[in-house]
């Protein structure tokens, strides 16, 4: 059996585009907005603009579309 061992200097960067959410089951938009808040590019107060819809969705009282549209509104 021929086994090739990859050394650290032989590793290459790769970009993966998960258009249909097979690998990443959340919305990249939501994650992007959260990172922009963490970096200080968006004020932390904008989170309150979609938090209500997020909680409603998590509690199964609201739908995902209302939640994601609230995030879109912030973006």
NORLIN-V488061 format. One line per field, one symbol per residue. ss: DSSP state (~ for helix, > for strand, _ for the rest). A space follows every 10 residues. Layout:
ss: ???
//
This chain:
ss: _______~~~ __________ _______~~~ ~~~~~~~~__ ___~~~~~~~ ~~~~~~~~__ ___~~~~~~~ ~~~~_
//
